[in-house]
Amino acid sequence: MRFCRFNDNRLGVVRGTQVHDVTAALDSLPALRWPAPQGDHFFNHFEALRPRMQALADAMPGMPVSSVRLLSPVGNPGKIVAAPVNYQLHLDESRADKAINFGTQVKTIADYGVFLKASSSMIGASQAVVADWAERRIDHEIELALVIGKKAFRITEGQALSHVAGYMIGLDMTIRGTEDRSFRKSLDTFTVFGPHMVTADEISDPNQLDFELQVNQQTRQKANTAQLIWNVQKLIAYASQAYTLYPGDILMTGTPEGVAPVLPGDTMHARIDQIGEMTVAVRGTHNEV
């Protein structure tokens, strides 16, 4: 199944180029009371909602995906966990390029571990990245993103994939500088997810996916997740040693070589095999979003 969140928080099942509005399935969600339970409310109940979503998609007419405003498929992640320098060639370019490393020694993911991004930085494919720090270099980073579907704490690599609800394209935007990663990568609009989520049963091996990012129709990044230093299973298991992973939490797996600046007016086109593709604009002010 492929589903999206669109327009004014509608829920849609995507089939080919059509989206079918299945928002009525959300009527089955139990009422929330404060304090809300850990985890995204939708993903806490996703497996129970899924048959109703399928039935509604069969009954509801479709509309072109191109006609709707795509939001992040995940509405309320408890946390966004990200992996630094998780491709060898990106590690090499980060060590060689002073505009990336600012004179610091770039270490490996084994040294850094994972880091957290603010959920307030999250947008969807139809929203725009805002690059309004004119004095700073702002780079694109395409990544495979995965959504947790089942609570996980200190699980093994062998158990990891059974805790995944699905996969998305992720863009991890970053300002280059000396501040901590969590600051430089958590500005509003700096985490893009979309265009929809593909459920885990449709991806036989997340460690064998080709992907590419173009800026203004010129290829900047192109790789395969087989080149990950820590693969998907290892990342999930590692993160779960420190954090309880709840349904709706998102893990970003890292970016390959080819990171480079974007400027207002640029257009980024990202694709990952078996997931899809999305086009994301870069704007100069929040008023343009």
C-alpha positions as MATLAB code, in Angstrom:
seq = 'MRFCRFNDNRLGVVRGTQVHDVTAALDSLPALRWPAPQGDHFFNHFEALRPRMQALADAMPGMPVSSVRLLSPVGNPGKIVAAPVNYQLHLDESRADKAINFGTQVKTIADYGVFLKASSSMIGASQAVVADWAERRIDHEIELALVIGKKAFRITEGQALSHVAGYMIGLDMTIRGTEDRSFRKSLDTFTVFGPHMVTADEISDPNQLDFELQVNQQTRQKANTAQLIWNVQKLIAYASQAYTLYPGDILMTGTPEGVAPVLPGDTMHARIDQIGEMTVAVRGTHNEV';
ca = [
       0.000    0.000    0.000;
       1.018    3.569   -0.699;
      -0.627    6.360    1.211;
      -0.206   10.096    1.600;
      -1.421   13.010    3.663;
      -2.655   15.853    1.486;
      -4.432   19.213    1.329;
      -6.050   19.968    4.727;
      -4.789   16.776    6.413;
      -6.741   14.379    4.208;
      -5.611   10.747    4.086;
      -5.184    9.202    0.657;
      -4.311    5.810   -0.796;
      -2.132    6.211   -3.892;
      -2.614    3.865   -6.821;
      -0.570    4.721   -9.873;
      -1.074    8.417  -10.616;
      -4.346    8.607   -8.689;
      -5.044    9.302   -5.036;
      -8.215    8.012   -3.383;
      -9.517    9.956   -0.376;
      -9.860    7.510    2.533;
     -10.043   10.088    5.321;
     -13.222    8.432    6.624;
     -11.036    5.561    7.887;
      -9.728    7.916   10.572;
     -13.166    7.880   12.198;
     -12.142    4.497   13.615;
      -9.265    5.984   15.599;
      -9.921    5.948   19.355;
     -10.398    9.309   21.023;
      -7.289   10.923   22.505;
      -7.026   12.359   26.000;
      -4.181   14.324   27.521;
      -1.480   13.248   27.934;
      -1.456   11.479   24.585;
       0.267    8.075   24.452;
       3.772    7.823   23.004;
       3.886    7.426   19.244;
       2.008    8.914   16.303;
      -1.711    8.215   16.856;
      -2.250    7.028   13.272;
       0.722    4.647   13.289;
      -0.217    3.282   16.701;
      -3.349    1.922   15.005;
      -2.232    1.590   11.388;
      -2.639   -2.184   11.047;
      -6.209   -1.972   12.343;
      -7.004    0.897    9.945;
      -5.421   -0.690    6.894;
      -8.352   -2.938    5.785;
     -10.765    0.007    6.013;
      -8.358    2.168    4.009;
      -8.192   -0.490    1.287;
     -11.970   -0.848    1.147;
     -12.513    2.894    0.912;
      -9.874    3.189   -1.824;
     -11.789    0.562   -3.834;
     -15.000    2.557   -3.471;
     -13.797    6.143   -3.794;
     -13.023    7.772   -7.162;
      -9.443    8.801   -7.724;
      -8.031   12.223   -8.449;
      -4.619   13.020   -9.966;
      -1.835   13.089   -7.394;
      -0.529   16.118   -9.287;
      -3.700   18.022   -8.311;
      -3.238   17.779   -4.533;
      -0.869   19.426   -2.041;
       1.294   16.692   -0.540;
       2.197   16.939    3.142;
       4.558   14.689    5.071;
       3.010   11.186    5.233;
       3.784   11.140    8.969;
       1.921   13.792   10.909;
       3.336   13.568   14.431;
       6.613   11.663   14.736;
       7.841   11.460   18.304;
      11.389   11.828   17.019;
      13.390   11.938   13.819;
      16.619    9.962   14.119;
      19.328   10.629   11.524;
      22.601    8.974   10.554;
      25.681   11.120    9.765;
      28.361   10.222    7.173;
      26.918    6.790    6.400;
      28.328    6.439    2.859;
      32.089    6.102    2.377;
      32.348    8.503   -0.561;
      30.405   11.157    1.365;
      32.784   10.642    4.280;
      35.692   11.133    1.860;
      34.248   14.331    0.337;
      33.417   15.720    3.789;
      37.015   15.228    4.884;
      38.386   16.821    1.696;
      36.073   19.853    1.394;
      36.670   22.683    3.877;
      33.301   24.196    2.926;
      31.773   21.087    4.493;
      34.124   20.342    7.398;
      35.107   23.910    8.446;
      38.512   22.672    9.514;
      37.169   19.967   11.812;
      38.122   16.311   11.605;
      35.170   14.428   10.139;
      34.872   11.061   11.834;
      32.842    7.957   11.032;
      29.294    7.038   11.993;
      30.818    4.641   14.529;
      32.377    7.678   16.232;
      29.375   10.002   15.979;
      26.467    7.614   16.482;
      23.071    8.914   15.393;
      21.549   12.341   16.107;
      18.072   13.861   16.406;
      16.294   16.369   14.193;
      13.435   18.572   15.377;
      10.023   17.391   14.184;
       9.126   21.058   13.606;
      11.535   21.025   10.642;
       9.321   18.537    8.752;
       7.431   19.339    5.545;
       5.983   17.409    2.598;
       6.775   17.239   -1.096;
       4.440   20.094   -2.114;
       5.816   22.461    0.476;
       9.007   24.434   -0.103;
      12.412   24.433    1.547;
      13.252   27.947    2.750;
      16.879   28.993    2.205;
      16.912   32.403    3.855;
      20.369   32.439    5.474;
      22.073   34.179    2.568;
      25.483   34.279    4.256;
      25.553   30.506    4.809;
      25.880   27.530    2.472;
      22.713   25.391    2.518;
      23.091   21.880    1.081;
      20.748   19.144   -0.104;
      21.084   15.549    1.124;
      18.835   12.803   -0.272;
      18.246    9.808    1.994;
      16.113    6.705    2.375;
      13.764    7.323    5.299;
      11.877    4.650    7.198;
       8.937    4.798    9.581;
       8.703    2.645   12.691;
       5.499    0.623   12.942;
       6.043   -1.369   16.139;
       7.626   -0.338   19.438;
      11.294   -1.311   19.577;
      13.792   -1.170   22.430;
      17.159   -2.905   22.343;
      16.220   -5.173   19.469;
      18.654   -7.147   17.311;
      19.500   -6.544   13.680;
      17.602   -9.727   12.864;
      14.444   -8.273   14.406;
      14.811   -4.791   12.945;
      12.846   -4.988    9.690;
       9.819   -6.466   11.457;
       9.499   -3.115   13.265;
       9.303   -1.045   10.043;
       5.918    0.234    8.829;
       7.227    1.636    5.556;
       9.606    3.798    3.575;
       9.717    7.329    2.126;
      12.111    9.643    0.325;
      13.832   12.016    2.723;
      15.691   15.282    2.148;
      17.978   16.264    5.000;
      18.750   19.935    4.372;
      21.671   21.423    6.254;
      23.467   24.695    6.870;
      27.227   24.225    6.803;
      29.037   25.535    9.829;
      30.541   24.655   13.198;
      27.306   24.268   15.174;
      25.998   20.880   16.274;
      24.271   18.844   13.550;
      20.964   18.916   15.381;
      20.943   22.716   15.093;
      22.141   22.987   11.509;
      19.678   20.364   10.238;
      16.586   21.336   12.241;
      15.628   24.695   10.783;
      12.001   24.990    9.718;
      11.441   23.229    6.342;
      14.802   21.402    6.546;
      13.323   17.885    6.684;
      11.276   16.830    3.659;
       9.384   13.519    3.490;
       7.321   12.097    0.679;
       5.829   11.881   -1.754;
       3.934    9.110    0.077;
       4.792    6.178    2.341;
       5.232    2.717    0.810;
       4.419   -0.053    3.272;
       7.247   -2.409    4.178;
       5.652   -5.426    2.487;
       6.252   -3.762   -0.907;
      10.022   -3.336   -0.377;
      11.747   -6.730   -0.339;
      15.212   -5.339    0.463;
      15.706   -1.717    1.572;
      19.462   -2.224    1.192;
      19.203   -2.583   -2.607;
      17.529    0.625   -3.791;
      18.863    2.968   -6.473;
      18.226    6.655   -5.839;
      19.054   10.029   -7.361;
      18.746   13.747   -6.688;
      18.711   16.356   -9.431;
      18.835   20.113   -8.963;
      17.519   22.118  -11.890;
      17.580   18.896  -13.970;
      21.278   18.274  -13.277;
      22.219   15.130  -11.347;
      23.953   15.915   -8.051;
      23.661   12.656   -6.087;
      23.206    9.108   -7.384;
      23.838    5.909   -5.428;
      22.381    2.664   -4.098;
      21.540    1.858   -0.480;
      23.825   -1.184   -0.832;
      26.628    1.352   -0.266;
      25.463    2.229    3.246;
      28.241    1.808    5.824;
      25.634    0.788    8.415;
      22.693   -0.815    6.652;
      19.048   -0.320    7.557;
      18.940   -3.169   10.080;
      22.075   -2.040   11.879;
      20.836    1.552   12.126;
      17.498    0.522   13.625;
      19.101   -1.863   16.096;
      21.730    0.710   17.080;
      19.202    3.508   17.602;
      17.047    1.179   19.700;
      19.931    0.648   22.120;
      19.615    4.291   23.181;
      15.990    5.215   22.441;
      12.688    3.405   22.609;
      11.426    3.648   19.042;
       7.683    4.203   18.864;
       5.258    3.875   15.928;
       5.619    6.934   13.720;
       9.240    7.616   14.656;
      11.348    8.205   11.549;
      14.916    7.107   10.812;
      16.958    8.788    8.073;
      19.715    6.515    6.826;
      22.344    8.969    5.558;
      23.315   10.589    2.270;
      25.885    9.696   -0.420;
      28.495   11.891   -2.079;
      27.495   14.877   -4.192;
      26.102   17.209   -1.533;
      26.074   20.779   -2.800;
      24.369   24.137   -2.228;
      20.859   25.121   -3.236;
      19.596   28.664   -3.712;
      16.167   30.296   -3.792;
      14.561   29.523   -7.133;
      16.151   26.068   -7.437;
      14.075   22.931   -7.913;
      15.101   19.595   -6.405;
      13.845   16.345   -7.938;
      14.357   13.232   -5.827;
      13.574    9.615   -6.656;
      14.089    6.258   -4.982;
      13.315    3.033   -6.828;
      10.201    1.201   -5.618;
       9.134    4.272   -3.642;
       8.587    7.083   -6.140;
       9.730   10.589   -6.920;
       9.007   14.108   -5.772;
       9.839   17.649   -6.820;
      10.564   20.193   -4.094;
      11.018   23.933   -4.578;
      13.534   26.149   -2.790;
      12.241   29.563   -1.729;
      13.908   32.641   -0.267;
      11.366   33.530    2.428;
       8.737   31.818    4.508;
       6.122   34.101    2.972;
       6.602   32.269   -0.337;
       5.909   28.793    1.073;
];
